Amino acid sequence: DDAIPTTTVVSGSGGAFGADGTAAVDPAAPAGALDPTEAADLLFMIEEEKLALDVYTSLGATWDLPTFSNIASAEANHVDAVRTLLERYGLDDPTEGMALGEFVDARFTGLYQDLIAQGQSSVVSALEVGAAIEELDIVDLDVRLAQTDEAPITKVYESLQAGSRNHLRAFAGALDARGVTYQPLHLDQVTYDAVVSSGVER
């Protein structure tokens, strides 16, 4: 099973990102104290965003599709957005200095390897990997949003989730253009249909 454990996303732009795609969180605004769950969620989130970035970077090198290069660029901004939150709340970045495919949590290492193996089998499989990652991000961010009352964190998480919906639309559209109807793995069909049938979020 390629699913990231529930105790633990992935993402385009949303309201917490500026015109350059970086986090638009006011550094002068007061930061509250995080409870252990909020802190753990941020530390997990930075690895999950890195997972998306690393998978899309690797699969983009294999298939040379604009879909992967464009979304990888957005994911780099999302990694930076979470890093901004880590710095804001005085948490060390566990991904600092880590190479492509390297993670602190062994579950991410195994998942990265599984997703790359799947995505390298065909371009359709690669696009399906992307769609599955974005679905899962939407689900996981719902969990994260329910576990924080910190406005800066909520703002970034909501933007990451809007980005995940945009990316899911892009992957589903690329599959549709190849005559493949994507079957959701983590979202229910009604929710998935609502996402892919709606317009791009800015």
Salt bridges, closest charged atoms under 4 A:
ASP41 OD1 - ARG144 NE 3.02
ASP54 OD2 - LYS50 NZ 2.57
GLU75 OE1 - HIS78 ND1 3.44
GLU75 OE2 - HIS167 ND1 3.33
ASP80 OD1 - ARG83 NH1 3.81
ASP93 OD2 - ARG83 NE 2.78
ASP105 OD2 - ARG107 NH2 2.84
GLU134 OE2 - HIS167 ND1 3.42
GLU201 OE2 - ARG165 NE 2.68
GLU201 OE2 - ARG169 NH2 3.01
